[in-house]
Amino acid sequence: MDLKGKSLLVTGGTGSFGQKFVDLILRVAPDIDRLIVFSRDELKQHDMAIKLRHDPRVRFFIGDVRDAERLHRAFNGVDYVVHAAALKQVPACEYNPLEAVKTNIMGAENIINAAIDRGVKHVLALSTDKAVNPVNLYGATKLCAEKLFVQANSYSGFVGARFSCVRYGNVVGSRGSVIPVFLQQRAKGTITITDKRMTRFWITLDQGVRFVLNCLEKMHGGEVFVPKIPSMNIVDLADAIAPGCQVEITGIRPGEKLHEVLVSTDEARNALELEDMYVIQPAHPWWKLENWQDGKPLADGFTYTSATNAEWLSVDDLRKMVAGASA
């Protein structure tokens, strides 16, 4: 992606994704004009600035996506926005539902309005497999955010800002991953698992940030991009992290699924398959039919779930991914 002389802003820029994404941009786009880290935590921004050796290309903005006025100021002169800020912990969202709505839904509205008003070219928002047929509040807020970003293209018109989403599964090495929990439990000799049948989609942080950058370059506006990624079984993950430990079954938690879905049957009717991803197209009159002509329509009744995925990770594969994420 040619970012020479351009400005790119990342919300939630001090999070796991944000920091990895900033590192990637600085490597692949050395002639970028400004790379803006937008987040709430001044200590994390301070530490990140030191880690980056106060790179003059990187600017740090204290702000919250709930604050529309601050976003309006921060988006001044910005060409591209990657929206990664969110409340993501399922139990925290369940216990603090209005806070989740304010950040994940109202924050999305603020991003959209600021981008349109400030003339941002492309906005790409991060979503999750939990947004598909949601059973918890976090997933419901991300579903709503997806709908807002897709339909925002009808507000910006054909010559204004373009909005799209990226949707993928659990991230190896992120702070919300189950891996740190297993590592802590390993020292005590007992691993807790809610249900042995549980499966999840799995992607590394590096794969995630590269996929986002690729979609930011290719997006037309209105797509939900879904990468083709492998599945893993929770028992295999426990064996990879803590071999030989006793496994205690605790029972499935409220708001938790046995299996996750990245493309639902209903969405598949408007989706196309490419070599490395699925592209869910919007069912709206402003969508241009000539977009993604190299994509292949999906079969009737198709669904992309972690339980029926064609690609699976073995215990050895999981150990390599975890080791790579920790390096």
C-alpha positions in Angstrom: 0.0 0.0 0.0 1.4 3.4 -1.0 1.4 5.6 2.1 4.0 8.1 0.9 3.1 11.5 2.2 -0.2 10.2 3.8 -1.6 10.3 7.3 -3.0 7.2 9.0 -4.7 7.1 12.4 -5.2 4.0 14.6 -7.8 4.1 17.4 -6.9 1.9 20.3 -3.4 2.3 19.1 -1.7 1.2 22.3 -3.5 -2.1 22.4 -2.1 -5.4 21.2 -3.3 -4.9 17.7 -2.4 -1.2 17.6 1.2 -1.6 18.6 1.8 -4.5 16.2 0.1 -2.5 13.4 2.2 0.6 14.1 5.4 -1.5 13.9 4.3 -3.0 10.6 3.4 0.4 9.0 6.7 1.9 10.0 8.5 -1.0 8.3 6.5 -1.2 5.1 5.8 2.5 4.7 8.9 4.4 5.8 7.9 7.5 3.9 4.5 7.9 5.6 4.0 11.5 6.7 2.1 10.9 10.0 1.1 7.8 11.9 -1.3 8.8 14.7 -1.8 6.7 17.8 -5.2 7.5 19.3 -5.9 6.0 22.8 -7.0 6.8 26.3 -3.9 5.7 28.3 -1.1 8.2 28.6 1.2 5.7 30.3 1.0 3.2 27.5 1.5 6.1 25.0 4.6 7.1 27.0 6.0 3.6 27.0 5.2 3.1 23.3 7.0 6.4 22.4 10.1 5.2 24.2 9.9 1.8 22.5 9.7 3.5 19.1 12.6 5.8 20.1 10.3 8.9 19.7 10.0 8.3 15.9 9.1 11.7 14.4 6.5 10.1 12.1 4.5 8.8 15.1 2.1 11.2 16.9 0.2 10.4 20.1 -3.3 11.7 20.7 -5.0 11.2 24.1 -8.6 10.7 23.5 -11.7 8.4 23.7 -13.9 7.3 20.8 -16.8 8.4 23.0 -15.6 12.0 22.6 -16.9 13.2 19.2 -15.3 16.6 19.5 -11.8 15.1 20.2 -12.2 12.7 17.2 -13.1 15.6 15.0 -9.9 17.4 16.0 -7.8 14.2 15.7 -9.0 13.4 12.2 -7.9 16.7 10.8 -5.8 16.0 7.7 -6.0 12.2 8.1 -6.3 10.0 5.0 -6.9 6.6 6.5 -8.3 5.3 9.8 -8.1 1.9 11.3 -10.6 1.6 14.1 -9.4 -1.0 16.7 -10.7 0.7 19.9 -13.3 -1.3 21.8 -14.4 -2.8 25.0 -13.7 -6.5 24.3 -13.9 -8.5 27.5 -17.1 -10.5 27.4 -17.7 -10.6 31.2 -16.9 -6.9 31.6 -19.4 -6.1 28.8 -22.1 -8.2 30.4 -21.6 -6.5 33.8 -21.3 -3.0 32.3 -23.6 -3.1 29.3 -24.1 0.7 28.9 -20.4 1.2 28.9 -20.0 -1.4 26.1 -22.8 0.4 24.1 -21.2 3.8 24.6 -17.7 2.7 23.4 -18.6 0.0 20.8 -21.7 1.5 19.2 -21.8 5.2 20.0 -18.0 5.3 19.5 -18.6 3.8 16.0 -21.1 6.6 15.2 -18.5 9.2 16.3 -15.8 7.7 14.1 -18.2 7.7 11.1 -19.3 11.3 11.6 -15.8 12.6 12.1 -14.5 10.7 9.1 -17.2 12.1 6.8 -16.8 15.7 8.1 -13.0 15.6 7.9 -12.7 14.0 4.5 -11.0 10.8 5.5 -10.6 8.5 2.5 -10.9 5.0 4.0 -12.0 3.7 7.4 -11.5 0.1 8.2 -13.1 -1.2 11.5 -12.1 -4.3 13.3 -14.8 -6.8 14.2 -15.0 -10.3 15.6 -16.6 -13.7 15.0 -18.7 -13.1 18.1 -20.7 -10.5 16.0 -22.2 -13.4 14.0 -25.4 -14.7 15.6 -24.3 -13.0 18.9 -25.2 -14.6 22.2 -23.4 -12.0 24.4 -23.5 -8.2 24.6 -20.0 -7.8 23.3 -21.0 -9.7 20.1 -24.2 -7.7 19.8 -22.4 -4.4 20.1 -19.9 -5.4 17.4 -22.7 -6.6 15.1 -24.3 -3.2 15.5 -21.0 -1.5 14.8 -20.6 -3.6 11.7 -24.0 -2.5 10.4 -23.2 1.1 11.1 -19.9 1.0 9.2 -21.3 -0.8 6.2 -24.3 1.5 5.9 -22.2 4.6 6.6 -21.3 4.5 2.9 -24.8 5.7 2.1 -24.2 8.8 4.2 -20.8 9.7 2.7 -22.0 9.4 -0.9 -20.0 8.1 -3.9 -17.2 10.6 -3.5 -16.8 10.7 0.3 -15.3 8.5 2.9 -15.4 4.7 2.3 -16.1 2.4 5.2 -15.5 -1.4 5.6 -14.9 -4.0 8.3 -12.5 -6.8 9.0 -13.9 -9.8 10.9 -11.7 -12.6 12.3 -11.4 -15.0 15.3 -9.3 -15.4 18.4 -5.9 -13.8 18.3 -2.8 -15.7 19.5 -0.8 -13.4 21.8 -3.5 -10.8 22.5 -4.3 -9.7 26.0 -7.8 -11.3 25.8 -6.5 -14.7 24.7 -6.9 -17.8 26.9 -3.2 -18.5 26.5 -2.1 -16.3 29.5 -4.8 -18.0 31.6 -3.4 -21.5 30.7 0.1 -20.3 31.4 -0.8 -19.2 34.9 -2.8 -22.4 35.6 0.1 -24.6 34.3 2.2 -23.7 37.3 -0.5 -25.2 39.6 -0.8 -28.4 37.5 -4.5 -28.0 36.6 -6.1 -26.4 33.5 -9.7 -25.4 33.5 -11.8 -25.9 30.3 -15.5 -25.0 30.0 -16.3 -27.7 27.5 -14.1 -30.3 25.7 -16.1 -30.0 22.5 -15.3 -26.3 22.1 -13.6 -25.1 18.9 -12.3 -21.6 17.8 -10.8 -19.9 14.8 -7.2 -19.0 15.4 -5.0 -16.3 13.9 -1.7 -14.7 15.0 -1.4 -11.0 15.7 1.1 -10.7 12.8 -1.4 -12.4 10.4 -4.2 -10.1 11.7 -2.3 -6.8 11.1 -1.1 -7.8 7.7 -4.6 -8.8 6.7 -6.0 -5.5 7.8 -3.4 -3.6 5.8 -4.2 -5.6 2.8 -7.9 -5.0 3.1 -7.3 -1.3 3.7 -5.6 -1.1 0.4 -8.2 -3.2 -1.5 -11.5 -2.1 0.0 -14.2 -0.3 -2.1 -16.4 0.5 0.9 -19.2 -1.7 2.3 -17.4 -5.0 2.6 -16.9 -7.2 5.6 -13.6 -9.1 5.0 -13.1 -12.5 6.5 -9.7 -14.3 6.3 -9.4 -18.0 5.7 -7.9 -19.2 9.0 -7.6 -22.5 10.7 -9.6 -23.9 13.6 -8.3 -25.4 16.8 -9.9 -27.6 19.5 -9.6 -26.2 23.1 -8.3 -29.6 24.4 -5.5 -29.5 21.8 -4.6 -26.0 22.9 -4.5 -27.0 26.5 -2.2 -29.9 25.6 0.0 -27.6 23.6 0.3 -25.0 26.4 0.4 -27.4 29.5 1.1 -31.0 28.5 0.5 -33.5 31.3 -1.6 -31.1 33.4 -4.9 -32.2 34.8 -8.0 -30.9 33.0 -11.0 -29.7 35.0 -14.3 -29.2 33.2 -16.1 -26.1 34.6 -19.1 -25.9 32.2 -19.9 -23.5 29.5 -20.2 -19.9 30.7 -23.0 -17.4 30.0 -22.5 -15.7 26.7 -20.2 -18.4 25.4 -20.6 -20.6 22.3 -19.4 -24.1 21.6 -18.3 -23.1 18.1 -17.9 -19.7 16.4 -19.1 -18.6 13.0 -17.3 -16.2 10.6 -19.7 -16.3 7.7 -23.4 -17.2 8.4 -25.6 -18.9 5.9 -27.6 -15.8 5.3 -24.5 -13.7 4.8 -23.1 -16.3 2.4 -25.7 -15.3 -0.2 -24.0 -12.0 -0.7 -20.4 -13.3 -0.1 -17.6 -14.1 -2.6 -14.7 -16.5 -2.1 -11.2 -15.4 -3.0 -7.9 -17.3 -2.6 -7.2 -16.1 1.0 -10.5 -14.7 2.2 -14.3 -14.3 1.9 -15.8 -10.9 1.0 -19.3 -10.3 2.4 -20.9 -7.6 0.1 -23.6 -5.3 1.3 -27.1 -5.8 0.0 -27.7 -2.2 -0.8 -28.5 -0.3 -4.1 -25.4 1.9 -3.7 -23.1 -1.1 -4.0 -21.3 -1.4 -7.4 -21.8 -4.8 -8.9 -18.5 -4.6 -10.8 -16.6 -4.8 -7.5 -14.7 -8.0 -6.8 -15.5 -9.6 -10.1 -12.7 -12.1 -9.5 -14.6 -13.6 -6.5 -16.5 -16.9 -6.7 -20.0 -17.1 -5.4 -20.6 -19.5 -2.5 -22.7 -22.6 -2.6 -26.3 -22.4 -1.4 -26.3 -23.1 2.4 -22.6 -22.4 2.9 -21.5 -21.4 6.3 -18.0 -20.8 7.7 -17.8 -22.2 11.2 -14.9 -23.3 13.5 -16.5 -26.8 13.8 -16.7 -27.6 10.1 -13.6 -25.7 8.9 -11.5 -27.6 6.4 -8.2 -26.5 8.0 -7.3 -27.5 11.5 -4.3 -26.9 13.8 -2.5 -29.8 15.4 -0.9 -29.7 18.8 2.5 -29.1 17.2 1.1 -26.3 15.0 -0.4 -24.6 18.1 2.9 -24.8 20.0 4.7 -23.2 17.0 2.1 -20.4 16.8 2.3 -19.7 20.6 6.1 -19.7 20.5 6.1 -17.3 17.5 3.6 -15.0 19.3 5.8 -14.9 22.4 9.0 -14.2 20.5 
